[in-house]
């Protein structure tokens, strides 16, 4: 694991208030610059029962952990998956990579996407 997990409600609230957003087909990421790399996942009961929500969290964590090295600098990130019937690891991974590229490009002065 190349990142720390966001767990406290206060940390989530700071990012929800001050964070910028990037969107992809499968998920939305909120991010703010940070001293260390942090990541948290926010889900609601609309995503399904506990088993389905936990599976979705495992998929997102695996995709994020594999691709976190693509980030240019450390951020605190909240991942908000979109509600769907079924979730595929490859679709989630593609969305994570897309969001990471948008975060890097928006922070390099190339404008927001």
C-alpha positions as CSV (number, residue, x, y, z in Angstrom):
1,X,0.0,0.0,0.0
2,X,1.5,3.3,-1.2
3,X,-1.0,5.5,0.6
4,X,-2.7,6.1,4.0
5,X,-6.4,5.8,4.4
6,X,-8.8,8.6,5.3
7,X,-10.9,7.4,8.2
8,X,-12.0,10.4,10.3
9,X,-15.2,12.3,9.4
10,X,-13.4,15.7,9.9
11,X,-10.9,14.8,7.2
12,X,-13.6,13.8,4.8
13,X,-15.5,17.1,5.5
14,X,-12.4,19.2,4.8
15,X,-11.9,17.6,1.4
16,X,-15.6,17.9,0.6
17,X,-15.6,21.6,1.4
18,X,-12.2,22.6,-0.1
19,X,-11.5,19.9,-2.7
20,X,-11.5,20.1,-6.4
21,X,-13.3,17.5,-8.5
22,X,-12.4,15.4,-11.5
23,X,-15.0,13.1,-13.2
24,X,-14.8,10.0,-15.2
25,X,-17.4,7.4,-16.4
26,X,-17.3,5.2,-13.3
27,X,-16.3,7.6,-10.5
28,X,-15.6,11.1,-9.2
29,X,-12.5,12.1,-7.3
30,X,-12.2,15.0,-4.9
31,X,-8.7,16.1,-4.1
32,X,-6.6,18.6,-2.2
33,X,-2.8,18.9,-2.0
34,X,-1.3,17.2,1.1
35,X,2.0,16.3,2.8
36,X,1.3,12.6,2.4
37,X,-0.8,10.5,0.1
38,X,-4.2,9.8,1.5
39,X,-7.3,8.1,0.0
40,X,-10.8,7.4,1.3
41,X,-13.9,6.0,-0.4
42,X,-17.4,7.4,0.2
43,X,-20.4,5.1,-0.5
44,X,-24.0,5.2,0.3
45,X,-26.6,2.5,0.8
46,X,-27.8,3.3,-2.8
47,X,-24.9,1.2,-4.0
48,X,-26.5,-1.9,-2.6
49,X,-26.1,-4.2,0.5
50,X,-23.0,-4.5,2.6
51,X,-21.5,-7.3,0.5
52,X,-21.8,-5.3,-2.7
53,X,-20.5,-2.1,-1.1
54,X,-17.5,-3.9,0.4
55,X,-16.7,-5.6,-2.9
56,X,-16.8,-2.2,-4.6
57,X,-14.5,-0.7,-2.0
58,X,-12.0,-3.6,-2.6
59,X,-12.1,-3.0,-6.3
60,X,-11.5,0.7,-6.0
61,X,-8.7,0.2,-3.5
62,X,-7.0,-2.4,-5.7
63,X,-7.2,-0.1,-8.8
64,X,-6.0,2.9,-6.8
65,X,-3.1,1.0,-5.2
66,X,-1.9,-0.2,-8.5
67,X,-1.9,3.3,-10.1
68,X,-1.2,5.7,-7.2
69,X,2.4,5.9,-8.5
70,X,1.1,7.9,-11.5
71,X,0.3,10.9,-9.3
72,X,2.9,13.7,-9.6
73,X,2.6,14.9,-6.0
74,X,0.8,13.8,-2.8
75,X,-2.9,14.5,-2.4
76,X,-5.7,13.7,-0.1
77,X,-8.3,12.0,-2.3
78,X,-11.9,10.9,-1.8
79,X,-13.2,8.4,-4.4
80,X,-17.0,8.5,-5.1
81,X,-18.1,5.6,-7.3
82,X,-21.2,6.1,-9.4
83,X,-24.2,3.9,-8.7
84,X,-24.5,1.0,-11.2
85,X,-25.9,-2.6,-11.2
86,X,-22.5,-4.3,-11.8
87,X,-18.9,-3.2,-11.3
88,X,-15.9,-4.3,-13.3
89,X,-12.3,-4.0,-12.1
90,X,-11.1,-3.0,-15.5
91,X,-13.7,-0.3,-15.9
92,X,-12.8,1.1,-12.4
93,X,-9.1,0.9,-13.1
94,X,-9.6,2.8,-16.4
95,X,-11.6,5.5,-14.6
96,X,-8.9,5.8,-11.8
97,X,-6.2,6.3,-14.4
98,X,-8.3,8.8,-16.2
99,X,-8.9,10.8,-13.0
100,X,-5.3,10.7,-12.0
101,X,-4.2,12.1,-15.4
102,X,-6.7,14.9,-15.0
103,X,-5.5,15.7,-11.5
104,X,-1.9,15.8,-12.8
105,X,-2.8,18.0,-15.8
106,X,-4.9,20.4,-13.7
107,X,-2.1,20.8,-11.2
108,X,0.6,21.4,-13.8
109,X,-1.1,24.6,-15.0
110,X,-2.7,23.1,-18.1
111,X,-6.2,24.1,-16.9
112,X,-9.0,22.2,-15.2
113,X,-10.8,19.3,-17.0
